[in-house]
Amino acid sequence: MGNKTNGILALLGLGALAFWKYKKSSPEQQQVVKDKINNAKDNLNKWGSDLKNKANEVASQVQTKVDEMKPKTEDPS
């Protein structure tokens, strides 16, 4: 438990420090931080939808393979 708690406390400390620095910075600097966060969010969303598209692609390829195999197994002749 000790290590996990220390890690969480360190993370909270870093967050608090970052927040304090953010509050002390100029509006321009705050805007830079906001832009970075928004860019990170956009990248994450893009990555997420890329991943979803890939998964759908693979799923449809698998479905195609299954469909290709069906007639061979169902055809009695």
Buried (B, 14 or more C-beta within 10 A) or exposed (E): EEEEEEEEEEEEEEEEEEEEEEEEEEEEEEEEEEEEEEEEEEEEEEEEEEEEEEEEEEEEEEEEEEEEEEEEEEEEE
